[in-house]
Amino acid sequence: MTRPALLEMTEAGLHCPAGGFHIDPRRPVERAVITHAHADHARPGCGSYLATPQCALLIRARLGPGAPVRETPYGRMVALDGVRVSLHPAGHILGSAQVRVEHRGEIWGVSGDYKLHPDPTCAPFEPLRCHTLVTECTFGLPVFAWPAPEEVATEIGAWWRRNREEGRCSVLFAYSLGKAQRLASLLEPVGPIFAHGAVEAMAAVYRQAGVSLPRMRPAAEARAQAGDRGALVIAPPAAEGTPWMRRFPDAARAFVSGWMRIRGNRRRRALDRGFVLSDHADWDGILSAVRGSGAERVWTTHGFAAETARFLAETGLAAEPVGTDIADSPEE
C-alpha cells in the first residue's frame, strides 16, 4: 500500500497530517510552523507558532507581545507528534527559514520565500537536502535575473546624489519589513535618511536582534526646507498617493522591487525611477536551490509556478504546481 504524502495542500494551506501542523497557514489553525514574519505567511489567530528566535521577535511586533510563539534556532530538531521538524536559513529577511520535515525516512523541504543573493541583514541561504522540495516561484521566469546588490546600491546612490544637487528630496518606496532594512544597510549616506513609521518600527526589531543599521530619523520630522531637501525618505509602497506624501510635494520618487525588471510595469511608469532589487530568488536562484536540494520531486507554488514546473519536468524531475491561487507576494 502506498503511504500518503507527508505534506498535503489544503484550503488552510500546506498541512502535515502525521505531525498535526500547518506551514504558513492561510487561516487560523491550532499549530503553525512559520517560515518568516511577512503578513501573508504569519497570520494572526493561530493556537501556537513555531519560528526562529529572530522571526519570533518580528511576529510579536506584528501580532502583539502575547503571541504564542515557540522559538527554535536554526538546525535544531523539534518533534511534533513524532514528525521531526527543523528550520534552516532562507536568506529572505531577518529570521526567515526553510522547513525540513522528516518522518519514517521521508524528507520534505519547504522553501518559504528565499533568495541566494547576499544580504547583510539576515542569515544567508543554505541548500536544503530532501526527497521532495516545495519551492516558491514568485519570479520563476528566465527574464528575472537580478543584478548584483552592490550595483543597485550604486545606482540608487547616484540617483539620490543627483536629486540632492537639484535640491529635491528622494522618496524610495520599499516594503517596510525586510527590503527597507536591507536598503538602509547597503546605501552609502549621501545625506540624512528619514523613515516612515512602519519602516522604523521594523528597523527597531532588527536592531534588537543585533543587526547594525544606520540612523534613520522619523519622517514626521522631515520638512521641505533647505536642510532636508536632499534627504532620502524610505517608505512603504502603500504610502504612495496618500496624504502622508504631502510633506514631500516636489520629491523624486522611485520603487525598489524585482518587478522593476519589467520595464512596462504599471508602477514603474508612474514613478521617476525603478530599481531592481528583490528579496526573492530569481530564475537562476530557483534552479540552483532545486539542484542543491537533490530532490526527485518538486512542488512549485506562487507566481510562475506552472511555468517553473513545466521547465523542471522537461529536465526529468517529477514537478507539478500546487496551491497557485496567490499570484505574487504582496511583500515583494
C-alpha positions as CSV (number, residue, x, y, z in Angstrom):
1,M,0.0,0.0,0.0
2,T,1.3,3.5,-0.9
3,R,1.8,5.7,2.1
4,P,0.0,9.1,2.0
5,A,2.2,12.1,1.2
6,L,4.0,13.6,4.1
7,L,2.5,17.0,3.2
8,E,-0.7,18.0,1.5
9,M,-2.2,21.2,0.2
10,T,-5.5,22.1,1.8
11,E,-7.7,25.1,2.0
12,A,-5.8,26.2,5.1
13,G,-2.5,25.8,3.3
14,L,0.3,23.3,3.5
15,H,-0.6,20.6,6.1
16,C,1.3,17.7,7.7
17,P,-1.3,15.2,8.8
18,A,1.2,13.0,10.7
19,G,2.5,15.9,12.6
20,G,-0.8,17.8,13.1
21,F,0.6,21.2,11.9
22,H,0.4,23.6,9.0
23,I,3.3,25.5,7.4
24,D,2.5,29.2,6.9
25,P,-1.3,28.6,7.1
26,R,-3.7,30.8,5.2
27,R,-6.2,30.9,8.0
28,P,-6.0,30.3,11.8
29,V,-5.0,26.8,12.8
30,E,-4.1,25.1,16.0
31,R,-0.4,24.6,15.3
32,A,1.6,26.7,12.7
33,V,5.2,26.4,11.6
34,I,6.2,29.8,10.3
35,T,8.9,30.4,7.6
36,H,9.0,34.2,8.2
37,A,7.1,37.1,9.6
38,H,5.6,38.7,6.4
39,A,1.8,39.1,6.7
40,D,1.0,36.6,4.0
41,H,3.0,33.9,5.9
42,A,2.4,34.7,9.6
43,R,-1.3,35.4,10.1
44,P,-3.0,36.1,13.4
45,G,-5.2,33.7,15.3
46,C,-3.2,30.5,15.4
47,G,-3.1,28.5,18.6
48,S,0.7,28.3,18.5
49,Y,3.6,29.3,16.2
50,L,7.0,27.7,15.8
51,A,9.6,30.0,14.4
52,T,13.3,31.1,14.7
53,P,14.1,33.5,17.6
54,Q,14.6,36.4,15.2
55,C,11.3,35.6,13.4
56,A,9.6,35.4,16.8
57,L,10.7,39.0,17.6
58,L,9.0,40.2,14.4
59,I,5.9,38.1,14.9
60,R,5.4,39.6,18.4
61,A,6.0,43.1,17.0
62,R,3.3,42.4,14.4
63,L,0.8,40.3,16.3
64,G,1.3,41.5,19.8
65,P,3.7,40.6,22.6
66,G,1.4,37.8,23.8
67,A,1.6,35.9,20.5
68,P,2.1,32.2,21.5
69,V,5.5,31.7,19.7
70,R,7.7,28.7,20.4
71,E,11.3,29.6,19.4
72,T,13.8,27.1,17.9
73,P,17.2,28.0,16.5
74,Y,18.3,27.1,13.0
75,G,19.2,23.4,12.7
76,R,17.6,22.1,15.9
77,M,15.2,19.2,15.5
78,V,11.7,19.6,17.1
79,A,9.3,16.6,17.4
80,L,5.7,17.3,16.6
81,D,3.6,14.2,17.1
82,G,6.6,12.1,16.1
83,V,7.5,14.1,13.0
84,R,10.9,15.7,13.1
85,V,10.9,19.4,12.1
86,S,13.8,21.8,11.8
87,L,14.3,25.3,10.4
88,H,17.2,26.3,8.1
89,P,18.3,29.7,6.8
90,A,16.3,31.0,3.7
91,G,18.1,34.3,3.2
92,H,14.8,36.2,2.6
93,I,14.5,38.5,5.6
94,L,15.5,38.5,9.3
95,G,14.8,35.1,10.9
96,S,13.4,33.6,7.6
97,A,13.6,29.8,7.4
98,Q,13.1,26.8,5.2
99,V,11.3,24.0,6.9
100,R,12.7,20.4,6.9
101,V,10.1,17.8,7.7
102,E,11.2,14.2,8.3
103,H,9.0,11.1,9.1
104,R,9.7,7.4,8.6
105,G,12.7,8.0,6.4
106,E,10.9,10.5,4.1
107,I,12.2,14.1,4.0
108,W,10.4,17.1,2.6
109,G,11.7,20.6,2.3
110,V,9.6,23.8,2.2
111,S,11.4,26.8,1.0
112,G,9.1,29.6,2.2
113,D,10.3,32.7,0.5
114,Y,14.1,32.8,-0.1
115,K,16.9,34.4,-2.0
116,L,20.5,33.4,-2.8
117,H,22.0,36.9,-3.2
118,P,23.9,38.2,-0.1
119,D,22.1,40.3,2.4
120,P,23.9,41.8,5.5
121,T,20.6,41.9,7.5
122,C,19.9,38.2,7.6
123,A,21.4,34.7,7.7
124,P,22.4,33.5,4.2
125,F,20.5,30.8,2.3
126,E,21.6,27.2,2.8
127,P,20.7,24.4,0.4
128,L,18.2,22.0,2.0
129,R,18.6,18.3,1.0
130,C,15.4,16.5,0.7
131,H,13.4,13.9,-1.3
132,T,10.6,16.4,-2.2
133,L,11.0,20.2,-2.3
134,V,8.2,22.7,-2.2
135,T,9.6,25.9,-3.7
136,E,8.1,29.3,-4.3
137,C,8.3,30.7,-7.8
138,T,7.4,34.3,-7.5
139,F,9.9,35.2,-10.2
140,G,10.0,31.8,-12.0
141,L,10.8,33.0,-15.5
142,P,14.2,33.5,-17.2
143,V,13.6,37.2,-17.7
144,F,14.0,37.7,-13.9
145,A,17.8,37.9,-13.4
146,W,19.0,40.1,-10.6
147,P,22.0,42.4,-10.9
148,A,24.5,42.4,-8.0
149,P,23.1,44.2,-4.9
150,E,26.1,46.5,-4.9
151,E,25.4,47.7,-8.4
152,V,21.8,48.6,-7.5
153,A,23.0,50.4,-4.4
154,T,25.4,52.4,-6.5
155,E,22.6,53.3,-8.9
156,I,20.3,54.4,-6.1
157,G,23.2,56.5,-4.6
158,A,23.8,58.3,-7.9
159,W,20.0,59.0,-8.2
160,W,19.9,60.3,-4.7
161,R,23.0,62.5,-5.2
162,R,21.6,64.0,-8.4
163,N,18.3,64.8,-6.6
164,R,20.2,66.4,-3.7
165,E,22.2,68.6,-6.1
166,E,18.9,69.7,-7.6
167,G,17.5,70.5,-4.1
168,R,15.0,67.7,-4.2
169,C,14.1,65.1,-1.6
170,S,14.3,61.5,-2.7
171,V,11.4,59.1,-1.7
172,L,12.3,55.5,-2.1
173,F,9.4,53.1,-1.8
174,A,10.3,49.7,-0.4
175,Y,8.5,47.2,1.7
176,S,8.7,48.0,5.4
177,L,9.8,44.6,6.6
178,G,13.0,43.3,5.0
179,K,13.5,45.3,1.9
180,A,13.7,48.7,3.7
181,Q,16.2,47.5,6.2
182,R,18.3,45.8,3.5
183,L,18.4,49.0,1.6
184,A,19.4,51.1,4.6
185,S,22.3,48.7,5.2
186,L,23.5,48.8,1.6
187,L,23.4,52.6,0.8
188,E,26.3,54.9,1.3
189,P,24.8,58.0,3.0
190,V,24.6,61.0,0.7
191,G,22.5,63.0,3.1
192,P,20.1,62.4,6.1
193,I,17.8,59.4,6.0
194,F,14.2,59.5,7.1
195,A,11.9,56.6,7.6
196,H,8.2,56.1,7.5
197,G,6.8,54.9,10.9
198,A,6.2,51.4,9.5
199,V,9.8,51.2,8.3
200,E,11.3,52.4,11.6
201,A,9.1,50.1,13.7
202,M,10.6,47.1,11.9
203,A,14.1,48.6,11.9
204,A,13.8,48.8,15.7
205,V,13.3,45.0,15.8
206,Y,16.2,44.4,13.5
207,R,18.4,46.4,15.9
208,Q,17.0,44.5,18.8
209,A,18.2,41.3,17.0
210,G,21.7,42.7,16.7
211,V,21.5,43.9,13.1
212,S,23.5,47.1,12.5
213,L,21.6,49.8,10.6
214,P,22.3,53.5,10.0
215,R,20.4,56.1,11.9
216,M,17.0,56.9,10.3
217,R,15.1,59.9,11.6
218,P,11.3,59.8,11.8
219,A,9.7,61.1,8.6
220,A,7.4,63.2,10.7
221,E,10.4,65.4,11.4
222,A,11.1,66.0,7.8
223,R,10.3,69.4,6.3
224,A,10.7,70.7,2.8
225,Q,13.3,73.1,3.9
226,A,16.9,73.6,2.8
227,G,18.4,71.3,5.3
228,D,16.3,68.3,4.4
229,R,15.6,68.8,0.7
230,G,18.5,66.5,-0.2
231,A,17.3,63.8,2.2
232,L,16.3,60.2,1.4
233,V,13.0,59.0,2.7
234,I,12.3,55.3,2.8
235,A,8.5,54.5,2.8
236,P,6.3,51.5,2.1
237,P,4.6,51.4,-1.3
238,A,1.2,51.9,0.4
239,A,2.2,55.4,1.3
240,E,2.2,56.5,-2.3
241,G,-0.8,58.6,-3.2
242,T,-1.8,59.2,0.5
243,P,-2.0,62.4,2.5
244,W,1.3,61.3,4.1
245,M,3.1,62.2,0.9
246,R,2.0,65.9,1.0
247,R,5.0,66.7,3.2
248,F,7.2,65.9,0.1
249,P,5.5,67.8,-2.7
250,D,8.4,68.1,-5.1
251,A,10.2,64.8,-4.2
252,A,11.7,62.5,-6.8
253,R,10.0,59.1,-6.3
254,A,11.4,55.6,-7.0
255,F,10.3,52.0,-6.3
256,V,12.6,49.1,-5.4
257,S,11.4,45.7,-6.4
258,G,12.1,42.6,-8.6
259,W,9.0,43.6,-10.6
260,M,11.0,46.6,-11.9
261,R,12.8,44.2,-14.2
262,I,9.7,44.5,-16.4
263,R,10.1,48.0,-18.0
264,G,6.4,48.2,-18.9
265,N,5.4,47.6,-15.2
266,R,2.5,49.9,-14.3
267,R,4.1,51.1,-11.1
268,R,7.4,51.8,-12.8
269,R,5.7,54.0,-15.4
270,A,4.0,56.1,-12.6
271,L,7.3,56.9,-10.9
272,D,10.6,58.6,-11.7
273,R,12.7,55.5,-11.4
274,G,12.5,51.8,-10.7
275,F,15.4,49.8,-9.2
276,V,15.7,46.1,-9.4
277,L,16.4,44.5,-6.0
278,S,14.4,41.6,-4.7
279,D,14.2,39.5,-1.6
280,H,13.1,36.5,-3.6
281,A,15.2,34.2,-5.7
282,D,15.5,35.0,-9.4
283,W,15.2,32.3,-12.1
284,D,18.8,31.1,-11.7
285,G,18.4,31.1,-8.0
286,I,15.3,28.9,-8.1
287,L,17.1,26.4,-10.3
288,S,20.1,26.5,-8.1
289,A,18.0,25.8,-5.0
290,V,16.3,22.9,-6.7
291,R,19.6,21.4,-7.8
292,G,21.1,21.9,-4.3
293,S,18.2,20.1,-2.7
294,G,18.8,16.9,-4.7
295,A,15.1,16.4,-4.7
296,E,13.5,13.9,-7.0
297,R,10.1,15.6,-6.8
298,V,9.3,19.3,-6.8
299,W,6.1,21.1,-5.9
300,T,6.0,24.7,-7.2
301,T,3.9,27.5,-5.6
302,H,3.2,31.2,-6.0
303,G,3.9,33.4,-9.0
304,F,5.0,31.5,-12.1
305,A,4.5,28.0,-10.5
306,A,3.1,26.4,-13.7
307,E,5.9,27.7,-15.9
308,T,8.6,26.6,-13.5
309,A,7.1,23.1,-13.0
310,R,6.9,22.7,-16.8
311,F,10.6,23.5,-17.2
312,L,11.6,21.2,-14.3
313,A,9.6,18.4,-15.8
314,E,11.4,18.8,-19.1
315,T,14.7,18.2,-17.2
316,G,13.4,14.9,-15.8
317,L,12.1,15.8,-12.4
318,A,8.6,15.0,-11.1
319,A,7.4,18.5,-10.9
320,E,3.9,20.0,-10.5
321,P,2.3,23.3,-9.4
322,V,0.2,23.3,-6.2
323,G,-1.7,26.0,-4.4
324,T,-1.2,28.6,-7.1
325,D,-4.1,30.9,-6.1
326,I,-1.6,33.5,-4.9
327,A,-0.4,35.4,-7.9
328,D,2.7,37.0,-6.3
329,S,4.0,38.0,-3.0
330,P,2.5,41.3,-1.6
331,E,5.8,41.7,0.3
332,E,7.9,42.0,-2.8
